[in-house]
């Protein structure tokens, strides 16, 4: 490999891609759609299950404990973390 002059060193990319690989900086591959779908499914499932449990504990068994408050709090934290991941 020949040494780079100052102009070549300051111009991206820093290195040439391997043989047979074409750089695609204008439209790179992304898993963003799959990530958003996975987050949406996880949020929907976890929220549905938490609210089903709380409904059962409040109205059917009428036996609410500290663990129910903690599961509601942890679901809220889960929602906030996923919201930050989407931003």
Backbone as a ProteinNet text record, in pm:
[ID]
protein_1_A
[PRIMARY]
XXXXXXXXXXXXXXXXXXXXXXXXXXXXXXXXXXXXXXXXXXXXXXXXXXXXXXXXXXXXXXXXXXXXXXXXXXXXXXXXXXXXXXX
[TERTIARY]
84.2	0	89.3	56.9	138.8	103.6	199	168.6	75.7	-10.3	-106.6	-46.6	-81.7	-40.2	-142	-120.1	-202.9	-348.7	-373.3	-509.7	-584.9	-519.9	-583.8	-610.5	-522.6	-538.2	-656	-689.3	-797.9	-933.7	-938.7	-1063.2	-1114.9	-1240.8	-1294.8	-1312.3	-1313	-1293.8	-1147.3	-1123.9	-987.6	-907.9	-972.6	-907.5	-994.4	-934.3	-1008.7	-1076.9	-1194.7	-1261.6	-1185.4	-1208.3	-1143.5	-1183.1	-1102.3	-1131.8	-1267.2	-1346	-1477.1	-1588.2	-1558	-1658.2	-1674.4	-1798.8	-1828.1	-1886.1	-1828.1	-1879.3	-2010.9	-2103.7	-2233.9	-2265.1	-2215.2	-2236.8	-2364.9	-2421.8	-2543	-2668.6	-2670.8	-2787.2	-2738.6	-2681.1	-2625.6	-2734.7	-2698.5	-2789.8	-2824	-2948.6	-2991.6	-3096.6	-3091.1	-3191.7	-3297.7	-3311.5	-3400.5	-3545.4	-3595.2	-3734.1	-3757.2	-3663.4	-3676.7	-3668.3	-3584.5	-3571.5	-3699.8	-3756.3	-3880.7	-3994.4	-4003.4	-4105.9	-4089.1	-3967.1	-3941.1	-3976	-3938	-3972.1	-4123	-4192.5	-4337.8	-4403.9	-4358.6	-4415.9	-4386.4	-4264.4	-4228.4	-4305.5	-4318.2	-4393.8	-4540.3	-4598.1	-4738.7	-4761.3	-4679.1	-4695.7	-4673.9	-4567	-4538.2	-4643.8	-4689	-4791.3	-4923.5	-4961.5	-5084.6	-5078.8	-4966.2	-4954.3	-4951.6	-4885.6	-4881.7	-5020.6	-5092.2	-5226.3	-5323.3	-5305.6	-5389.7	-5364.5	-5239.7	-5206.6	-5264.3	-5249.5	-5302.3	-5454.5	-5519.6	-5665.6	-5707.3	-5637.5	-5669.2	-5648.2	-5537.1	-5507.1	-5604	-5643.1	-5730.8	-5876.5	-5930.6	-6074.4	-6118.2	-6030.3	-6071.3	-6026.9	-5895.9	-5848.1	-5851.4	-5858.4	-5860.8	-5750.3	-5631.5	-5516.3	-5394.7	-5382.5	-5273.8	-5157.4	-5037.7	-4919	-4813.7	-4702.2	-4592	-4537	-4538.5	-4486.2	-4566.5	-4695.1	-4777.4	-4739.1	-4706.8	-4659.1	-4524	-4438.8	-4305.8	-4314	-4404.3	-4415.1	-4469.5	-4558.8	-4608.2	-4496.4	-4416.2	-4302.3	-4199.5	-4170.9	-4072.7	-4125.2	-4255.1	-4312.8	-4300.8	-4321.8	-4305.9	-4161	-4064.7	-3923.2	-3891.1	-3945.9	-3926.7	-3977.6	-4095	-4150.4	-4061.4	-4008.2	-3921.9	-3791.5	-3734.4	-3610.1	-3632.8	-3741.5	-3771.6	-3799.2	-3860.4	-3882.9	-3749.9	-3652.6	-3520.6	-3449.9	-3472.6	-3410.5	-3463.4	-3589.1	-3648.6	-3611.4	-3567	-3531.8	-3398.9
-116.4	0	123.5	216.1	336.7	432.5	512.2	609.4	719.1	770.1	872.6	1011.1	1102.1	1239.5	1305.4	1430.8	1497.9	1511.1	1540.4	1556	1423.7	1317.1	1185.7	1138.4	1173	1129.5	1198.7	1319.7	1394.9	1371.7	1295.4	1271	1131.2	1119.5	987.5	905.9	779.1	694.4	684.1	644.7	636.2	526.9	416.1	303.9	261	200	144.8	16.2	-14.6	-139	-259.7	-376.3	-497.7	-525.9	-606	-641.8	-710.9	-670.6	-731	-665.6	-567.6	-499.6	-357.8	-317.1	-182.5	-101.2	14.2	99.9	162.5	172.7	232	330.8	452.9	553.6	632.6	629.8	706.9	635	502.2	425.6	296.9	306.2	187.1	92.5	-32.9	-135.2	-103.9	-122.6	-93.2	-194.3	-231	-318.7	-239.4	-111.9	-23.8	-72.3	-118.7	-164.7	-286.4	-380.2	-499.5	-462.2	-366.9	-324.4	-258.1	-171.4	-103.2	-203.2	-300.4	-403.6	-485.7	-524.5	-601.6	-522.3	-395.8	-310.8	-297.3	-277.9	-263.4	-390.7	-506	-632.7	-656.7	-628.5	-647.8	-552.9	-428	-330.9	-370.9	-413.2	-452.9	-574	-674.9	-797.4	-773.3	-702.7	-681.9	-594.5	-489.5	-402.6	-476.8	-553.6	-632.2	-730	-799.8	-896.4	-830.4	-716.6	-646.3	-597.6	-537.7	-488.2	-603.5	-716.2	-833.4	-883.2	-887.6	-930	-833.2	-703.8	-605.4	-611.6	-630.4	-643.9	-764.9	-875.4	-996.6	-976.1	-914.1	-892.8	-793.6	-688.9	-586.7	-630.2	-685.5	-708	-853	-949.2	-1088	-1143.1	-1136.5	-1191.1	-1088.1	-959.3	-849.4	-863.7	-894.9	-915.4	-849.4	-717.7	-642.5	-636.9	-662.5	-660.1	-565.1	-562.5	-476.7	-516.3	-644.7	-690.1	-632.8	-606.2	-548.5	-403.1	-330.9	-193.2	-193.7	-286.9	-294.7	-336.1	-426	-467.5	-352.6	-271.5	-154.9	-52.7	-33.9	57.5	8.2	-120.6	-173.5	-167.2	-185.2	-171.1	-26.8	67.9	208.7	237.7	185.9	204.7	140.2	22.7	-45.9	39.4	100.5	187	307.1	367.9	486.3	448.3	334.1	290.1	265.3	200.8	173.4	303.8	400.6	531.1	598.3	588.6	644	571.6	441.9	365.4	406.2	449	487.3	627.9	709.6	848.8	857.9
0	0	0	-84.4	-93.5	20.8	65.7	171.7	119.5	208.2	170.9	191.1	99.6	123.1	216.8	253.8	354	309.2	183.7	133.5	136.4	95.8	97.4	239.6	332.9	470.9	538.9	496.7	559.7	493.3	386.1	313.4	347.9	394.9	425.4	298.4	299.4	415.5	455.2	579	629.4	560.9	530.5	461.8	345.5	251.8	138.8	185.5	130.7	170.9	117.6	176.7	126.6	-17.8	-84.7	-223.6	-232.8	-330.6	-351	-270.4	-185.4	-104.1	-156	-176.5	-223.5	-108.1	-79.5	27.4	-15.4	80.7	54	165	152	255.2	232.9	114.6	87.7	135.8	132.7	176.9	244.6	365.7	430.1	480.4	496.2	547.8	693	730.4	866.8	911.3	1039.3	1099.7	1174.4	1143	1218.8	1217.8	1103.8	1096.3	1185.4	1184	1268.6	1416.2	1450.4	1590	1637.6	1556.8	1594	1609	1519.4	1529.3	1657.1	1688.2	1809.2	1934.1	1938.1	2052.4	2068.1	1958	1964.9	2016.6	1970.2	2017.1	2164.3	2206.6	2347.5	2438.4	2396.6	2475.9	2486.9	2376.3	2377.5	2467.3	2450.9	2529.3	2677.9	2712.5	2855.2	2921.1	2852	2910.1	2926.5	2828.2	2837.8	2954.8	2969.7	3078.3	3215.9	3226.7	3355.8	3394.1	3299.6	3331	3357.7	3292.3	3320.5	3462.2	3502.4	3638.8	3741.2	3716.7	3811.1	3819.7	3708	3708	3791.8	3771.2	3845.8	3995.5	4032.4	4174.9	4238.8	4164.1	4221.8	4229.6	4122.5	4114.4	4136.3	4114.3	4129.5	4264.7	4293.1	4420.8	4532.9	4499	4596.6	4700.6	4650	4737.7	4672.4	4690.2	4629.1	4727.4	4675.7	4760.5	4707.1	4777.2	4738.4	4601.1	4570.3	4440.9	4323.9	4346.3	4240.3	4213.7	4317.4	4299.5	4228.9	4265.8	4204.9	4058.2	4024.3	3884.5	3799.8	3856.2	3784	3765	3868.9	3859.9	3758.3	3758.4	3663.5	3520.3	3501.2	3366.9	3319.1	3408.8	3373.6	3332.8	3408.7	3374	3239.1	3214.3	3086.8	2971.5	2990.5	2886.6	2860.5	2964.6	2949	2880.1	2912.7	2849.7	2700	2665.6	2525.4	2450.2	2518.8	2456.7	2422.8	2513.1	2486.1	2372.7	2361.5	2253.6	2116.8	2112.5	1984.7	1941.8	2035.9	2001.8	1932.6
[MASK]
+++++++++++++++++++++++++++++++++++++++++++++++++++++++++++++++++++++++++++++++++++++++

